[in-house]
Amino acid sequence: MKSVSLALQQAEFCAIVGPSGSGKSTLLHLMAGLIHPTSGKVLFKGLDLNLGELSIRKLILQEYIGLVPQEVNLIRYLTARENVELPMEMMGVRSGERKERALKLLEEVELLDRVDHLPSELSMGEQQRVALARALVLNPALVLADEPTANLDSGTARKIVDLMAKERETRRATFLFATHDPEVTELCDRIMTIRDGILQDASAPVAPNVELEPLSFFTAALFGHLESRIAERLCGRTFSQSEQVRIFDTSFQVTAPSLEDVRFTVNEHSHMRYRGG
């Protein structure tokens, strides 16, 4: 990853697209707490997932973030209902409530007639729906889905995506997909591309001119000497108008004056301008 900066808002339906090996799954695994960043931060509602009390971090990851992995990883000797119940059992939810909530979720994903079937007795599409129900059973604020339609035919894939879109509306959860599938991206509010570890918002315009105003000591002459290195730090990133970024231990306010859009991206063709006294 190279200076990846990504902020998600509540109830967004977002996709990250890019070639195999570009870092899509790695980014989702960082956000799910499955791997730790060597630098930088992963923040959930302002809390750093890799710092602080272990009990709080585990609670956030278990209760507030749901993961639909590329390989559904259902427990082969548990039924569909028991697989959905598993996260609740780990959280100490009592048996009666576990069963009630699992059955409700399986009804939502249209599998009420398959609740007592083992994974080996389910189709790939049905297994994916069980995995979705399992990810949603603790009512997470963020659902991370890694290639959720990769092993499905187009009709089944569309059903899975439509179910997720429905859950977004009813639960106000945020969904982030790593995908190649146009069935997924055509329903997304925002599409980001990743290539060679650089993330760029494909739905935001590229800023032809970017103005940087230092909020602490930094001279125009110093900016001129370091412009190429500053541009390298900004390239591939998405910003909101007047967003602050820290480079070389100095805070800069970043603005794209020629664009009316609130969000914009910076690429190798964006021209950097120093603004300030």
PyMOL commands that set and color helices and strands:
alter all, ss='L'
color gray80, all
select helices_A, chain A and resi 24-31+54-63+80-90+95-108+112-114+119-121+124-136+154-171+182-185+220-234
alter helices_A, ss='H'
color red, helices_A
select strands_A, chain A and resi 13-17+43-44+47-48+65-68+142-146+174-178+190-195+198-201+209-214+238-240+243-247+250-255+263-265+271-274
alter strands_A, ss='S'
color yellow, strands_A
deselect
rebuild
show_as cartoon
